[in-house]
Amino acid sequence: MMLAAIHVGAASPASAADPIQGPFGGTISGSVALLSDYTIRGVSVSKRAPSVQASLTYEAPLAFVEALPVSLYGTVWGSSINFSPDMDESLELDLLAGVRFKLFEGKALLDLGWIGYRYPGAMKAARLSFDEFGGSLSYDFGWMNVAGQVRYSPNFFVASGDAWYKQVAATIPLDFIRIHDQISLKVFGGVGHQSIQRNARYAYPDMWDWQIGLIATAWGVDLGITYVDTNVGKRRCNGGGYDYCAARAIFSITKSF
């Protein structure tokens, strides 16, 4: 569910904040966000309406591993949702666990883990919940951060079978633009591909998605605008007749802690 700083479903990557010291030498961090639309891999899952999101992460280093910095992490992430057709859903609750390796003096980050997508209160017969396994690798060149991820699910959404998601992304800080000491800008973009074993069950074809956006961080708050699009037309979106796959702008406001 995460690619470097980009959450698979979020509108834009959030800026890192100083974490809170936790037990066993670990740290606690989190975020709260308001988005004009919650999109997963180019598809709106809030009927192109606003969504509220929040996350909480605990990460602890493995001090006994001396060869390189390694840490274990666990995350709880939640978002309001609204599907069509309605399946008594209102909340997506994601659970994440994995291991992170920091390489080349922290410039490279390898993240391997599991994501469990859960939908409390939704119709059990719909079989919405699924799991993904995989990882991401990112490298910070200073002037640009590049990242890629691969995810595999053996039981994808609505029992649509095996599924793969692959994505590459980049974030570029605009340090040459100076407005105020408490204001910074960065642009980001990414391209991903989703393939599903049972397309008819999923109600979407195999698809490409892409996004490009701008984030202004002002006094610790991220203000973002993201252009999102897919190669799926209205005739094939969600079984046909929906505009949830169409190009659109998404606005977001995020506070990390």
C-alpha positions in Angstrom: 0.0 0.0 0.0 2.9 2.3 0.1 5.5 3.3 -2.4 8.2 5.4 -0.8 6.0 8.3 0.4 3.2 7.5 -2.0 0.2 5.6 -0.6 -1.4 3.5 -3.3 -4.7 5.1 -2.7 -3.8 8.6 -1.6 -3.9 11.6 -3.8 -0.4 12.8 -3.1 2.7 11.9 -1.1 2.9 13.5 2.3 5.9 15.3 3.7 7.8 13.5 6.5 7.5 14.8 10.0 9.6 14.3 13.1 8.4 11.0 14.6 7.4 10.5 18.2 9.7 8.3 20.3 8.0 5.0 21.1 8.7 1.9 23.2 11.7 -0.5 22.5 13.6 2.2 20.7 11.0 2.6 18.1 9.2 5.6 16.7 5.5 6.5 16.1 4.3 8.6 13.2 1.1 9.3 11.5 -1.0 11.6 9.4 -4.6 12.9 8.8 -5.8 14.0 5.4 -8.9 15.4 3.6 -9.1 14.7 -0.1 -11.6 15.8 -2.7 -11.7 12.2 -4.1 -10.2 8.9 -2.9 -8.6 7.1 -5.8 -7.0 3.7 -5.9 -4.8 3.1 -8.9 -6.7 5.6 -11.0 -10.2 4.6 -10.0 -12.4 6.6 -7.6 -13.7 4.6 -4.7 -15.6 7.5 -3.1 -17.9 8.3 -6.1 -15.6 11.3 -6.8 -16.7 12.8 -3.5 -14.5 13.9 -0.6 -12.8 11.4 1.7 -11.2 11.5 5.1 -8.1 9.5 5.8 -5.7 8.8 8.8 -2.7 6.6 9.5 -0.6 5.5 12.4 2.8 3.7 12.1 5.2 2.1 14.6 8.7 1.3 13.4 11.5 -0.2 15.4 15.2 -0.8 14.4 16.8 -4.2 14.7 19.8 -3.2 16.7 21.4 -6.7 16.6 21.8 -6.4 12.8 25.1 -4.7 12.4 25.7 -5.1 8.6 23.1 -2.4 7.6 20.2 -0.5 9.2 17.1 -2.7 9.3 13.7 -2.0 10.9 10.3 -3.7 11.4 7.1 -1.7 11.0 3.4 -1.9 11.4 0.8 0.5 10.1 -2.9 1.0 10.5 -4.5 3.1 7.7 -8.1 4.1 7.2 -10.3 6.0 4.7 -13.9 6.7 4.2 -15.2 5.0 1.0 -18.4 4.8 -1.1 -18.8 2.1 -3.7 -21.2 1.6 -6.6 -23.2 -0.6 -6.3 -23.6 -0.2 -2.6 -22.3 -3.1 -0.5 -22.9 -1.7 3.0 -19.4 -0.3 3.0 -18.2 2.9 4.5 -14.7 2.3 5.7 -11.5 0.8 4.2 -9.1 -0.3 7.0 -5.7 -1.4 5.8 -3.1 -3.2 8.0 0.5 -3.2 7.0 3.5 -5.1 8.3 7.0 -5.5 6.9 10.7 -4.9 7.0 12.7 -1.9 5.8 16.4 -1.9 4.7 18.3 1.4 4.5 21.1 1.2 2.0 23.9 3.5 0.8 23.9 5.7 3.9 20.1 5.9 3.8 19.7 7.1 0.2 18.1 3.8 -0.8 15.1 2.2 0.9 14.0 -1.4 0.3 10.6 -2.2 1.8 9.2 -5.7 1.8 5.9 -6.5 3.4 2.2 -7.5 3.5 -0.9 -5.4 3.2 -4.4 -6.5 4.3 -7.3 -4.5 2.9 -10.3 -4.8 5.1 -13.9 -3.4 4.8 -15.6 -3.6 8.2 -19.4 -3.8 8.0 -19.5 -4.6 4.3 -21.5 -7.5 2.9 -19.6 -10.7 3.5 -21.0 -12.3 0.3 -19.3 -9.5 -1.7 -15.8 -10.8 -0.6 -14.3 -7.3 -0.7 -11.3 -8.0 1.6 -8.0 -9.2 0.1 -4.2 -9.4 0.8 -1.2 -8.2 -1.1 2.5 -9.1 -0.8 5.4 -7.4 -2.4 7.8 -4.5 -2.0 9.2 -1.2 -3.1 12.6 0.2 -3.8 13.5 3.9 -3.8 16.6 5.9 -4.2 17.1 9.6 -3.3 19.5 11.4 -5.7 19.0 14.6 -3.8 17.5 16.5 -6.7 15.1 13.6 -7.4 13.7 10.6 -5.6 12.8 7.6 -7.9 10.8 4.6 -6.7 9.2 1.4 -7.9 6.9 -1.2 -6.5 5.5 -4.6 -7.3 2.5 -6.1 -5.5 0.9 -9.5 -5.8 -2.5 -10.6 -4.5 -3.7 -14.3 -4.5 -7.2 -13.3 -3.6 -7.9 -9.8 -5.1 -10.9 -7.6 -4.5 -14.3 -9.3 -4.9 -12.7 -12.7 -5.4 -11.2 -11.7 -8.8 -8.3 -14.1 -8.4 -4.6 -13.5 -8.9 -3.6 -9.8 -9.5 -0.4 -7.9 -10.0 0.3 -4.2 -9.7 3.5 -2.5 -10.9 4.3 1.1 -10.6 7.2 3.6 -11.1 7.2 7.1 -9.6 9.4 10.1 -9.1 9.4 13.1 -6.8 11.4 16.3 -7.5 11.8 19.1 -4.9 11.6 22.6 -6.3 14.2 24.0 -4.0 15.1 26.8 -6.5 11.6 28.3 -5.9 11.9 30.4 -2.7 8.7 31.9 -1.3 9.2 31.7 2.4 11.4 29.8 4.9 8.3 27.8 6.0 7.1 27.0 2.4 8.5 24.4 0.1 7.3 22.9 -3.2 7.7 19.6 -5.0 6.3 17.8 -8.0 5.7 14.1 -8.4 4.4 11.7 -10.9 3.9 8.0 -11.5 2.7 5.3 -13.9 1.2 2.0 -12.9 -0.3 -1.1 -14.4 -3.0 -3.4 -12.8 -3.7 -6.9 -14.2 -6.4 -9.2 -12.8 -7.2 -12.9 -13.4 -10.9 -12.5 -13.6 -11.7 -9.2 -15.2 -15.4 -9.8 -15.5 -15.6 -10.5 -11.8 -13.6 -7.3 -11.0 -15.7 -5.3 -13.5 -12.6 -3.6 -14.9 -10.1 -4.6 -17.7 -6.4 -4.8 -17.1 -5.5 -1.1 -16.9 -2.9 1.6 -16.8 -3.1 4.6 -14.5 -0.9 7.7 -14.2 -0.7 10.8 -12.1 1.2 14.0 -11.8 0.9 16.6 -9.0 2.3 19.5 -7.0 2.6 19.7 -3.3 3.1 22.9 -1.3 4.2 22.4 2.3 3.4 25.5 4.4 4.1 25.5 8.2 4.0 21.7 8.4 0.8 21.2 6.3 0.8 19.7 2.8 -1.5 21.2 0.2 -1.7 19.1 -2.9 -3.3 19.0 -6.4 -3.0 15.8 -8.5 -4.1 15.1 -12.0 -5.2 11.4 -12.3 -6.2 9.4 -15.3 -6.5 5.8 -16.7 -6.8 4.2 -20.1 -10.3 2.9 -19.3 -13.2 4.7 -20.9 -16.7 5.1 -19.3 -18.1 2.2 -21.3 -15.7 -0.3 -19.5 -15.4 1.4 -16.1 -17.0 -0.5 -13.2 -18.8 -2.7 -15.6 -19.9 0.2 -17.9 -21.5 3.6 -17.5 -19.4 5.1 -14.8 -16.9 8.0 -14.9 -14.8 6.8 -11.9 -11.9 6.1 -14.3 -11.9 9.4 -16.1 -9.3 12.2 -15.9 -9.8 14.5 -12.9 -8.0 16.8 -10.5 -7.8 15.8 -6.8 -7.1 18.3 -4.1 -5.7 17.3 -0.7 -4.7 18.7 2.6 -2.5 16.6 4.9 -0.9 17.0 8.3 1.8 14.6 9.3 3.1 14.0 12.9 
